[in-house]
């Protein structure tokens, strides 16, 4: 982690706006949220300023998001943060930054889905619309998301061993079986499609018990849709994945479903470790990430591999 040594405040954000987008500088600024890579500062009621603050890759990811996301948003059925303005690195702040629309709602790790059918349909409609063939120039994930699942086997094994050693996984053999079956499944042979690639519960918003928005497209990339389809096991209540799979537009073959289960197991282990073990430079972890990750592993291991 490379947290910026610059103290970001409402006044600092207003200074950035005065320098490059003075017509927005008069709007009220208040803190919005802080994630792995970015801080979000509310700009009035409908906009936000997105600033890299933590990782070395954040600058490049921000430029990719600003370049590609606007062309995708018109077809998406859920609200997403749409880039509006771009800020270039300067003496005041040596990183790019941007102004986006603000998407209201509560992160699903804090306000889980309760209306299963509506949420399953909303998630399926969103991914059906997003998963369209991407151009050859589309970005590739920094974490192999959407790539060949076998290429992530070493990382999976380390996460499983770490979580098992800490007593965080009740049945590691069952989790390993899900992964091994997914790796053995035939790979994706269709065109690389657009992926959000980071659809964990903190990046999906809810209101009135259902999904109302999707945020943080910093890892927008192209690849195997199974990576995104994995989200169903952590986002939806028990018994809702079948409805989600039926509602998803492209026909879901057995191989894609098997790979999605593997991605879901890997993402769940990461969520458990981040939530409860304080890994990746976050002392104390993110406690709200643990429960949905545990629920995902329980759902995956409770059902046989397809």
TAVENMO-V848720 format. One record per residue. N is the residue number from 0. RES is the residue in one letter. OMEGA is omega in whole degrees, -180 to 180 (999 if undefined). NEAR is the number of other C-alpha atoms within 10 Angstrom. D_LAST is the distance of its C-alpha to the last C-alpha in Angstrom with 1 decimal. Layout:
BEGIN
N	RES	OMEGA	NEAR	D_LAST
N	RES	OMEGA	NEAR	D_LAST
END
This chain:
BEGIN
0	X	180	12	38.8
1	X	-178	11	42.0
2	X	-179	13	43.0
3	X	178	15	45.9
4	X	179	8	49.2
5	X	177	11	50.4
6	X	-179	7	50.5
7	X	-179	15	48.9
8	X	177	13	50.5
9	X	-180	14	51.2
10	X	179	12	54.5
11	X	179	15	53.0
12	X	178	20	50.5
13	X	177	20	53.5
14	X	177	15	55.4
15	X	180	19	52.6
16	X	179	20	52.7
17	X	-178	14	56.5
18	X	-170	12	56.4
19	X	179	15	53.9
20	X	-172	15	53.2
21	X	179	13	56.4
22	X	179	9	55.7
23	X	-172	15	52.9
24	X	-179	17	54.8
25	X	-180	12	56.4
26	X	176	15	53.1
27	X	-180	14	52.4
28	X	175	21	50.0
29	X	-177	17	48.1
30	X	179	15	45.2
31	X	-178	14	41.7
32	X	178	12	39.0
33	X	180	15	38.3
34	X	-180	13	35.1
35	X	-172	14	34.2
36	X	-167	22	36.0
37	X	164	22	38.2
38	X	177	18	40.5
39	X	177	21	40.8
40	X	180	24	44.1
41	X	180	23	44.7
42	X	-170	25	47.2
43	X	-178	14	48.6
44	X	-170	13	46.1
45	X	-178	11	44.1
46	X	176	22	43.9
47	X	175	27	42.9
48	X	-176	29	43.9
49	X	-175	26	41.2
50	X	173	24	42.5
51	X	-180	27	40.9
52	X	-170	23	41.9
53	X	-168	19	39.7
54	X	-177	14	37.9
55	X	-176	14	39.3
56	X	-170	13	36.8
57	X	-178	21	37.5
58	X	-179	21	40.4
59	X	-179	13	38.4
60	X	-180	20	35.4
61	X	179	24	37.9
62	X	178	16	39.4
63	X	178	18	36.1
64	X	-179	20	35.2
65	X	-178	21	38.6
66	X	-168	11	38.4
67	X	-171	16	35.0
68	X	-178	17	34.1
69	X	-180	14	37.0
70	X	-178	10	35.8
71	X	-170	13	32.3
72	X	-178	17	33.4
73	X	-177	13	35.0
74	X	-176	10	31.7
75	X	-175	15	29.8
76	X	177	17	29.7
77	X	176	19	30.0
78	X	175	18	33.0
79	X	179	24	32.8
80	X	-176	21	35.7
81	X	178	23	37.6
82	X	-179	22	40.0
83	X	-178	14	43.6
84	X	178	14	45.9
85	X	177	18	45.7
86	X	-179	19	47.8
87	X	175	13	48.9
88	X	-178	12	49.5
89	X	177	12	53.1
90	X	-179	6	55.5
91	X	-177	11	54.5
92	X	-170	18	50.8
93	X	179	13	49.6
94	X	171	18	46.1
95	X	178	18	45.0
96	X	-180	23	44.1
97	X	175	21	43.4
98	X	180	25	43.8
99	X	169	22	40.9
100	X	177	19	40.5
101	X	179	23	39.5
102	X	180	20	36.5
103	X	179	18	37.1
104	X	178	16	34.6
105	X	177	19	33.4
106	X	-175	23	30.6
107	X	175	26	27.4
108	X	178	24	27.7
109	X	-179	16	31.0
110	X	-174	19	30.4
111	X	176	24	26.7
112	X	174	24	25.3
113	X	178	17	26.3
114	X	-168	15	25.9
115	X	-175	21	22.2
116	X	-179	17	22.2
117	X	-179	17	24.9
118	X	178	24	23.3
119	X	179	27	19.8
120	X	-179	19	21.8
121	X	180	21	24.1
122	X	180	27	21.5
123	X	-180	22	19.7
124	X	180	18	23.2
125	X	-177	20	24.2
126	X	175	22	21.4
127	X	-179	17	21.7
128	X	-178	18	25.4
129	X	-171	21	25.1
130	X	175	20	22.6
131	X	-178	16	25.2
132	X	-179	15	26.2
133	X	178	17	28.4
134	X	-180	12	31.6
135	X	-177	9	32.1
136	X	-178	8	34.2
137	X	-178	17	31.5
138	X	175	18	31.1
139	X	-176	16	28.6
140	X	176	19	27.2
141	X	-177	10	29.2
142	X	-178	10	26.2
143	X	177	15	23.9
144	X	-176	26	22.0
145	X	177	24	20.3
146	X	178	20	21.0
147	X	-175	15	19.2
148	X	-178	26	16.9
149	X	-179	16	18.4
150	X	179	12	21.8
151	X	-175	16	21.1
152	X	-180	15	20.1
153	X	178	10	23.7
154	X	178	13	23.9
155	X	-178	22	20.6
156	X	179	14	22.0
157	X	179	11	25.3
158	X	180	19	23.9
159	X	179	23	21.9
160	X	180	15	25.0
161	X	180	16	27.3
162	X	179	20	25.4
163	X	180	16	25.1
164	X	180	10	28.8
165	X	179	12	29.7
166	X	-175	11	27.8
167	X	-179	18	25.6
168	X	-176	20	22.2
169	X	-175	13	22.0
170	X	-177	13	19.2
171	X	179	17	19.1
172	X	179	13	17.3
173	X	178	17	14.2
174	X	177	20	14.6
175	X	180	18	15.1
176	X	177	15	12.0
177	X	-179	26	10.0
178	X	-177	27	12.5
179	X	178	17	12.6
180	X	-180	16	9.0
181	X	180	25	9.8
182	X	-179	22	13.1
183	X	-179	13	12.1
184	X	175	17	10.2
185	X	-179	12	12.9
186	X	180	17	15.2
187	X	-179	18	16.5
188	X	179	7	19.0
189	X	177	10	20.4
190	X	174	15	23.4
191	X	-178	21	23.6
192	X	177	19	23.5
193	X	179	25	25.3
194	X	166	29	23.5
195	X	173	25	24.8
196	X	-178	26	22.8
197	X	-174	21	24.1
198	X	172	23	22.7
199	X	-172	24	23.1
200	X	179	26	24.7
201	X	179	21	28.2
202	X	177	18	27.9
203	X	-176	25	26.9
204	X	179	27	29.7
205	X	173	23	29.8
206	X	180	17	32.6
207	X	173	13	32.8
208	X	-180	16	29.3
209	X	-177	23	27.5
210	X	-177	28	27.0
211	X	-180	23	30.3
212	X	178	23	30.2
213	X	-177	25	28.7
214	X	175	20	30.9
215	X	176	19	31.3
216	X	-178	23	30.4
217	X	179	23	32.0
218	X	175	22	29.0
219	X	-176	22	28.5
220	X	180	26	27.3
221	X	179	27	25.4
222	X	-177	27	22.1
223	X	-178	27	18.4
224	X	-180	29	17.4
225	X	-180	27	14.2
226	X	179	26	16.9
227	X	-178	24	18.1
228	X	177	27	15.0
229	X	-175	28	14.4
230	X	-176	25	17.4
231	X	-175	25	15.7
232	X	179	26	14.7
233	X	-175	31	18.4
234	X	-171	29	20.3
235	X	178	27	19.1
236	X	178	21	19.7
237	X	175	14	17.4
238	X	-175	12	15.6
239	X	-175	19	16.4
240	X	179	22	13.3
241	X	178	11	12.3
242	X	178	16	15.8
243	X	-179	23	15.8
244	X	179	19	12.9
245	X	-176	14	14.9
246	X	-180	18	18.1
247	X	-170	20	17.4
248	X	178	15	19.6
249	X	179	12	17.9
250	X	-178	10	15.1
251	X	177	14	11.7
252	X	-176	8	10.0
253	X	-178	13	6.5
254	X	180	19	8.5
255	X	178	21	10.2
256	X	179	20	7.6
257	X	179	24	6.5
258	X	179	30	10.3
259	X	178	25	11.1
260	X	178	30	9.5
261	X	177	29	11.7
262	X	-179	26	14.6
263	X	179	28	14.3
264	X	179	30	14.7
265	X	180	26	17.6
266	X	179	23	19.3
267	X	178	29	19.1
268	X	178	26	20.8
269	X	179	21	23.4
270	X	179	26	24.0
271	X	-179	27	24.6
272	X	178	24	27.0
273	X	-176	23	28.8
274	X	-170	21	29.1
275	X	-177	21	30.2
276	X	178	20	31.5
277	X	-178	15	33.6
278	X	176	15	32.3
279	X	173	11	33.2
280	X	-180	10	36.7
281	X	179	13	36.2
282	X	179	11	38.0
283	X	175	12	36.7
284	X	176	19	33.4
285	X	-170	18	32.2
286	X	-177	17	31.7
287	X	180	20	30.0
288	X	-176	24	27.0
289	X	-176	23	26.1
290	X	179	17	25.0
291	X	178	25	22.4
292	X	175	29	20.9
293	X	179	20	20.8
294	X	180	17	19.2
295	X	179	28	16.4
296	X	179	27	15.8
297	X	180	21	16.0
298	X	-179	18	13.5
299	X	-176	21	10.9
300	X	179	19	11.8
301	X	-179	10	12.2
302	X	-179	9	8.6
303	X	174	10	6.2
304	X	-176	15	3.8
305	X	999	11	0.0
END
